[in-house]
Structure formats: structure tokens, C-alpha cells
Amino acid sequence: MNAEKSRNSRRERTLRSALWAAYGDALGFITELGGSSVVAHRTGGSLSVSTTIPWRRLIGGRFGASVDLPAGTYSDDTQLRLATCRSIQADGYFDIESFAKVELPVWLSYALGAGLGSKSAATSLGHSSVTWYSNFFRTGKSVYVNGGGNGAAMRVQPHVWAAPDLLNSKSYLSAVVKNSIVTHGHVRAIAGALVHAESLAFVLREERLPRPDEWAYFETAIQLLPEIVAEDGDLSTFWLPAWEQESGFSLVEATARVSEEWYSDFLIVSKSRLETSEDYRKVAFDLGALNPDERGSGIKSAILSLCAAWAHRHMSPESALESVANFLESDTDTIATMAGALIGAVAKNEPTGNIQDAEYIREAAERLYEVSQKNNVVTRFTYPDSLYWQPPKTTLDVVGSENDKFVVAGLGEAEPLGDVYLTRQGDTSYQWFRLEFGQTILCKRRVKIRKFRSDEKVIKNVVEKLPAKESRDLFNNDSLESNVAEKFNFEEKSPSLDVATDIAIKSNFDPEIVGRYLLLLAQGESGIELSVAFAAIVAKAKIARKKRNL
């Protein structure tokens, strides 16, 4: 009886954690990074928020569209949390490939309130040569190894909800690390995700919020990072050497520095009084968490979410998250969503305010609870075959049509909701859609969408661009590698990684072709890195094809 009660309690805590996290996100999204005048403009005159309401926001920049957002509309925090939920398979395995190569590139077409770093990461992952562990992007304003924001910490709760053993930290923190390094390369971001996951695991396990004097314990989650990386083949072989070269630090050294930063912040908090909303705001200032270079920090967000949950523990969840959301000029949606996940895990009730897609969020959380109990779980959603999938070249083409039905590439059929919002950017518009599994998204689309099949490969495939006969001849000729070189003018020059992997895979992993391109890549600039990436991509494609044929 006690065991049954415990299982039921875990289920309720998981569901409420998910719902209150979404509610905090939706409430804080209205006030996100805005002053009183911005909030008044968004709400139609009110200087604060007390519950989720319909509002308007300019989407797509100054030449975008002013869009109606229904009450309870959530931001990228919950969007990526739901993407993470879908990526956790029925047996608890985190399908990092699909999360990185399907979810994130497609998410760019419907992201709301996303940060520059996460968008840069998702854009980079759209390239076929980039793997989940080699996303070392570098743009004019964003560099992977400098990405220390909270974009990872805000989405990792599903790994804890799905964990069968909350006493075995590494059993869920390993997935948290993988999820984080897909988009964020600074240890501050990874550490923030680790601390938040360990905080949530504590609440689910102990059925109470951790006291401030217990927060020092969460430093051990940060210190596990080098060990987790060392025990993972992809991370230790491919990611770690490249990361240490790019960052200029050893992972052990960088982890020690961030661990010290966490403990320094803990000491500040330990001397603070955390009994009221004013106490929460004061400690945020004491931590420097509102400074432009610290606001949105992964490590700061993790400790602020603990502070927010503890300082408001005597209030109702609604009042607690209202206070967090009205702390203007702070990262209101992310702190509220992370605090909401913690508060919700001990809440006695579900939110009464509107939450967009509440039924789907509840269903996703219920599914992860069943995963944690190792029960039979029915999967309603299947990802495209990773061997053939490639996202559309532009986010405008993520929405297409098939047999007069709307389709979102990688995610399936979609039902249009409401009007099309036109922009001042030529063929660009926005429209609300409901995906067949229950999530609603405000998706960028062309005014006149293109047609494609729902099973369309949507891949960049050099060989298939050749006439059919030439394509067959290319892969049936005895001197295959010389024909390839002639067709693409490679001769003895190093080809691009994209072309090399495409041709190696299309050749049905012909040993001569694979070896030839491995050597060609090795002789070019960055030969070691390209050769390692080529070998990894080809090996994973071979394994995926083998699994599909079983």
C-alpha cells in the first residue's frame, strides 16, 4: 500500500512539476526582459501580471508582425522542454540524434523568445556535417564555447521526470550533459543544467524543497562533469579534445572554476534572509544576477530558481510565480519556469490559469512518469529516419503541403488555426498551427507554401541531382572513386565534409569509397578533425541502416 501511494505521489508530483513549469514560463514570458512601459504595451495598460492573459507581441523583428498570443502562450523554454520529452524513448533512452538534428533545426521556425546562442546552435545543426557532439559554431555574435546561458538548464527537467532511480545521479545527469552540450559550450551553462536537475531530483525524491544550507550539496553535480564525459564514448573521443582546443582550458580546470563560482554564490545566499519577495529580489542584486553580462547565466539561474522557490514557500504557487514574473528587468520566464518545476513538485494543486497545450503537457509528463516506472509506454510520435533526414534549407520551407494538408517537416501534419499574419519581409508570414500530437506552434511560413510529401526525404543529396542513368552508372562502375572525382572535380583535392559523407553513404558504404574520402579529408586543412567527423557520421549511418534492416 505504501509503495502504491509512493508511486501515485511521484506521478502527481511529475505532472504538477510540468504544469507549473509551463505556467511560470507563460506568466514570465509576458514580462520577459521588459520594463514597466514594455509590459504596459504588451498587456494593454497593466504594469504587472497576476495570471496568464491574451496579449500581443511583435514577432520577427521590426519588419515582422504583431501577433495575437492566446492566454497561457509559453516561450522557447517550454517548447524545448517538450522537444526533450519527445526525444526520450519508451525505454528511457535519450534520442540525442533526433533532438539535435530534427527537433532543434525545425524549432527555429516556431521559436518564441529564443536567445541568440540557442538559435545559432540550432542553425548550425541544420548542416549535415555537424553532429550533436561537434556543434562548435562561431558566428559574428555567438561562439559555442562562450555559451554560458540558461538555455540548457530551462529544458532538462524531463530527464529527471523519466529517471527510474533518483538516488543514482549519473543515471539522469549523463543525459542532462548531452542535452546541454548540443547547444551550449561553456561549463557555466552545463553546470546550471546539472544543478537544476539535481535540485529537481531532490524535490521529487524527498517531497520537499531543499533548505538553503543543503544547496552546497549540489556542487557535487557540477564536479561529476569530467567523469560523465570520460565515460561517454562520443563525448570523450570527439567532443572533449575539440572543446579543450577551442576553449583553451582542460575540462577539469574549467569545471573546478565553475564549481568555485557556485560555492561563492552559495556563500552569498547563505548569509541572506529568504522569507519574502523583497528578500528574493535583494539576493538577486547581491548575486549580480541582473547585470547585463550575468543576466541569463546558467549557473545564476539555477541558484535564483532555488532562491525564488524557497523565499516564496509560504505562498501559493500562483502568488510565488506572480512575484517572480513581476521582477522586471530580470529573466522572468526562465527563472519562473525553473522555479515552477521545483514548486510544482510539492504543490497540492494544478494551476488554475490558462496554459497553452495543458492537455499535451500533462500527457507528456504522464508518459515520462510511466517511463520512470518502466511500464509499457505507447509512443504516439516517430521521428524521421536519421539516415535520410535533412531539415529544409530555410525555416520558411518547414511548413509545406501534401494532398491539400499542411505538414511541418519532421513533425507531421498540422492543422492551421486562425489568420495568417503578414510581415513586411516579402514572402514571410506567421500562422498558428496545431500539430497532430497536440502541440500548438506559431510557425514562420511562406505566404504561398510549397508542396512536399510527408515522407519526403528533404535531404541534400548531391548524387540524386544527377540524371537517373548517370546516378546509377556512378555507383555501378568498377572505378567508382575515379568517376566520383570526375563528376565533382575533386581529383586529389579535399572535398567538403558534406559531399564526402553523402557519397560514402550513397555508395552503400563501399570500403574503397569510404577509405578514399577519409584520406582526401585527412590531407586537407583541419584534416584530423574532418577525418574524425567523417568516420563518426559514416559509422552512425551504417549502424542506423543496420538497425532499420533488422
Protein Blocks (a to p, Z undefined) as FASTA:
>chain_A
ZZmmmmmmmmmmmmmmmmmmmmmmmmmmmmgopafklmmmmnoopabdfbdcdddddehi
jklccddddehiacfklmmmmmmmmmpcfkopacfklmmmmmmmmmmmmpghiafklmmm
mmmmmpmkbcfklmcccdfkbcfklmccfklmmmmmmmmmmpmblmlmmlmmmmmmmmmm
mmmccfklmmmmmmmmmmmmmmmmnopacdfklmmmmmmmmmmmmmmmmmpmklmmmmmm
mmmmmnopafklmmmmmmmmmmmmmmmmmmpccfbfklmmmmmmmnopmgfklgopaklm
mmmmmmmmmmmmmpcfklmmmmmmmmghiafklmmmmmmmmmmmmccbdcfbdcehklmm
mmmmmmmmmmmnopacddfbdcddfklgccdfbfklmpcceehiacdehiapcddehjdd
ddfehjaccdddddfkopacdddddfbdcdddfklgkiacfklmpcfklmmmmmmcfklm
lmmmmmnonmmaccdfklmmmmmmmnoopaklmmmmmmmmmmmghklmmmmmmmmmmmmm
mmmmmmmmZZ
